[in-house]
Amino acid sequence: MEGEGDVAARDFVLKEMQGPLDIAALVRDVSSPHDAAEVYAASVLAITVDTQAEKDYLAGLAQALRLSPDAVAHIHATLGVAA
């Protein structure tokens, strides 16, 4: 079952993905490492990572969110989605 924060993060990412992609705007209001991880995880769950553009998006998002490679790997492992 998803927590309230997980649902809010997913809904936020889905809303942002409906318009032109602006990673800076997406991460502007992220104020903690926990929120950064949730926004990244919601993005991973919202897309099927099967193109280079999607991989580039996630890499850019992780960088903008200041997530370490270890944190990104942990999120992918937790979600069961290849990095």
Secondary structure, 3 states (H helix, E strand, C coil): CCCHHHHHHHHHHHHHHCCCCCHHHHHCCCCCHHHHHHHHHHHHHHCCCCCHHHHHHHHHHHHHCCCCHHHHHHHHHHHCCCC
